[in-house]
């Protein structure tokens, strides 16, 4: 007799728990959870991958996107200033990644 999958029972438990917490007001708003998740992923990218030409752009920009989602959700800033600031930050991060100060992900081997 084949072993049945645990995916459906675990999904039902997780979905029910989230629904319960959301309906009782314990769980914060969905946009807040997404903002926290993006910021955490950005920090994890920097910690796991280290500082290199790829992570110096993706990590801080994910943190900024998380902050922008939160600020927009709380009606602190509108879309236009957040997008303009995001363009400035992304441009600065891309310039920083082109500098010789930031190492490559894997050091290039010199061929002789």
N, C-alpha and C positions, 0 to 999 in steps of 0.2 A: 504494500500500500504506500503510495507516494506521500511524502511530507508536504503538507499545505504551507503556503507562504504566510509569513507574519506581516506582510505589507498592509493588507486591508485592516486587520485589527489595530495595528499601530497607528495607521492613518486615522481611523475612527476615534481612537483615544486622544490623539493630538488635536484633531479638529474639534472634538467635543470640549477639550480643555480650553482651547483658544476661544471658542464660542462662549463658554461659560464665563471666562474671565472678562471677555469683552462686554457681555450683557450685564455683568454685575458692576462694571465700571472700574475694575481693578487694573485692567490692561490699558496702557495709554493708547492714544490715537494711532491709526495705522501709519500715517505720515511720519509720526514721531519714531515709530519702530523702524521704518525704512531709513530715516535720517541717522539713527543710531547705528543701524546695520552697515550703512555705507561708510560712516566714519570708522567703525571698527575694522571693516575690511581694508580700508586705506592704511590704517595703522599696522594691521597684520601683514600687508604687502611689504611695508618698510621693514618690519621686524624679521620676517621670514626670508625675504629676498636680499636684504641689506641695501645699502645705498649704492645704486648703480644708475646707468643712463636710462634704463627703463623704469625702475621703481621711483626715481626722483620725480617723474612726471605723474605716473598713475597713482601712487600712494597719497601725496598731498592733494591731488585733484579730486580723488574720491572723498577725502575728508571735507574739502570745500563743497562738493555737491551735497553731502550729507548736511552740512551747515546751512546751505542754501535752501534745501527742502524744508528744514526746520524753521528757518526765518520766514519763508514764504507761508508755511502752514500757520504760523503764529501771527500773520499779517503785519510783520515788522517792516518788511520790504516788499516791493512789487517785483514783477518779473524783469522789467527793463534794467533796473540797477543791478540785480543779481546776475543777469546774463552779461552785462557790461563788465562787472567785476570778475566774473568767471573767465571772460576773454583775456583780461589783463593778467590774471593769475596763470592761465594756461600758457600764454605767450612768454611770461617770465620763466615758468618752469621749463618750457621748451628751449629757451635760450640758455638756462642753467645746465640743461642736459648736454648741450653742445660744447660746454666748456671742458677744458682739459683737467679741471679739478675733480670732476666726477668720473669715476672709473667705469669701464665697460663691465657687463655682467660677467663675462669670462675674459680674463686677460688674453689678448691676442699673442700668439706665439710668433716670435721673430724667426723667419726662415732664412737660413744662411746658405 
